[in-house]
Amino acid sequence: MNQNETPLFTGLLEHAKKNPIQFHIPGHKKGVGIDPEFRDFIGKNALSIDLINIGPLDDLHHPHGIIEEAQQLAAEAFGADHTFFSVQGTSGAIMTMVMSVCKPGDKIIVPRNVHKSIMSAIIFSGATPIFIHPAIDKNLGISHGITTDAVRKALEAHPDAKGLLVINPTYFGIAANLKEIVDIAHSYDIPVLVDEAHGVHIHFHDGLPMSAMQAGADMAATSVHKLGGSMTQSSILNIKEGLVSAKHVQAIISMLTTTSTSYLLLASLDCARRQLATKGKELAERVMGLADLARKRINEIPNLYCVGEEILGTKATYDYDPTKLIISVKDLGLTGYEVEVWLREHYTIEVELSDLYNILCIVTPGDTEEEINILVEALRELSYSRTEITSSTKALEVHVPNIPLLALSPRDAFYSEVEVVSIEESVGRIIAEFVMVYPPGIPILIPGEIISQENVDYIKENLEVGLPVQGPEDPELKTIRVIKEYRAIK
Ligand SMILES: Cc1ncc(COP(=O)(O)O)c(C=O)c1O
């Protein structure tokens, strides 16, 4: 196969060049019927390939032409047996993975710090989650992945599980010993599903953590749009056949996917794959160099710590992705969110995420030394402005709440009769909705868990500092939906 070719993108261009008379959707017809301001901004080129699954352009639901060819090239590039394109982000690919292996009542082993799409899939499929505690980094206040020991214990206790889901690498770029985890799960004939939302690039450079396909995992939902250069919302689902069947996965992904698949997104996947396959290594090399430079210079700034390879060596920190800059700001006496806002207001810098103690900046082929210099300069100014008032500031103490107890399956809780109570009154009750901070979208509470005072305090702490707490029907989180309790009538 020739990785320089882009059958899908090229097919669209050739089709558009014929200037066909379109009696089909989309009704804007090459942009002619669209709002002129939007047309002028977005450009005629993009609108000319905003097409639909007419005969010559294949169909994502039943690929047998240019989409199939593009998916085959992607499979080769990622070392998979099959690749499915997703126009519904990695969330869509993750739901497909879970629903491909689980039916109602089946057990799936998952870390508790999963993205909400995994919990949504667990609710849709009716699976029972067996949670593994992620390893918590008390210094940074973040959770890492799961350890091999924890996986071994979970499998010994639940050899009948239908799948093991692993987040690798984590949002913060920390990787577990995936190969060992895969080998253990396979010794039980249990398929390994990898949430590889933050790892599309790792497959293409030996200095980066091992990819899901390299480790022999059965499925991986991989965000090409996050770090691989395709357009937002476009992802892939890679699979290795054996414990899972490509035909079954195709049926499930099709059930979960819009029938109006965006060809702009699909074409961008085709081209991103070409770039990764042909230049991925050299691009990663340059990005790692830029990130290392940034890390070194940030670590020279007082009261800031940018995580480097010293984080490695624990059971949960087997490897890391150096292109992620995890910057601990707690010693400035500021929350990550305050630093995020300061950078926005003073330097028009937007970070990837902030939490109570850190900011996360990602470095990609889209960056140059110029952006790195501005980030370092901004952080230096912020730090020195804090140093002058150090006596009145105090480093924030990290605390991470314990994982709540699951009293009901998430699906049963979600579909139970509920009542709305004030957040203060919710302690001790079983929650019927999600509460999470987005990004990263990892639930503080999931349906079925017992709300503790510690959870309520943690939610309030996040709200007070301005972090985006989402999930409940009440956006202000003054009230919360809990399972209705029937007390004896006196
Ligand atoms: C760990 C993790 N998994 C899955 C997703 C979902 O990816 P997408 O936004 O492409 O649906 C995200 C998104 O932030 C994520 O951080």
Ligand as a Chemical Component Dictionary entry (heavy atoms), coordinates in Angstrom:
data_LIG
# 
_chem_comp.id                   LIG 
_chem_comp.type                 NON-POLYMER 
_chem_comp.pdbx_formal_charge   0 
_chem_comp.three_letter_code    LIG 
# 
loop_
_chem_comp_atom.comp_id 
_chem_comp_atom.atom_id 
_chem_comp_atom.alt_atom_id 
_chem_comp_atom.type_symbol 
_chem_comp_atom.charge 
_chem_comp_atom.model_Cartn_x 
_chem_comp_atom.model_Cartn_y 
_chem_comp_atom.model_Cartn_z 
_chem_comp_atom.pdbx_ordinal 
LIG C1 C1 C 0 -9.592  10.258 28.141 1  
LIG C2 C2 C 0 -10.590 10.675 27.119 2  
LIG N1 N1 N 0 -11.305 9.736  26.487 3  
LIG C3 C3 C 0 -12.216 10.051 25.563 4  
LIG C4 C4 C 0 -12.444 11.348 25.194 5  
LIG C5 C5 C 0 -13.496 11.636 24.166 6  
LIG O1 O1 O 0 -12.948 12.121 22.984 7  
LIG P1 P1 P 0 -13.815 12.967 21.942 8  
LIG O2 O2 O 0 -13.854 14.359 22.483 9  
LIG O3 O3 O 0 -13.063 12.836 20.666 10 
LIG O4 O4 O 0 -15.169 12.381 21.867 11 
LIG C6 C6 C 0 -11.718 12.370 25.816 12 
LIG C7 C7 C 0 -11.965 13.778 25.451 13 
LIG O5 O5 O 0 -11.507 14.697 26.060 14 
LIG C8 C8 C 0 -10.777 12.020 26.813 15 
LIG O6 O6 O 0 -10.072 12.963 27.449 16 
# 
loop_
_chem_comp_bond.comp_id 
_chem_comp_bond.atom_id_1 
_chem_comp_bond.atom_id_2 
_chem_comp_bond.value_order 
_chem_comp_bond.pdbx_ordinal 
LIG C1 C2 SING 1  
LIG C2 N1 SING 2  
LIG C2 C8 DOUB 3  
LIG N1 C3 DOUB 4  
LIG C3 C4 SING 5  
LIG C4 C5 SING 6  
LIG C4 C6 DOUB 7  
LIG C5 O1 SING 8  
LIG O1 P1 SING 9  
LIG P1 O2 DOUB 10 
LIG P1 O3 SING 11 
LIG P1 O4 SING 12 
LIG C6 C7 SING 13 
LIG C6 C8 SING 14 
LIG C7 O5 DOUB 15 
LIG C8 O6 SING 16 
# 
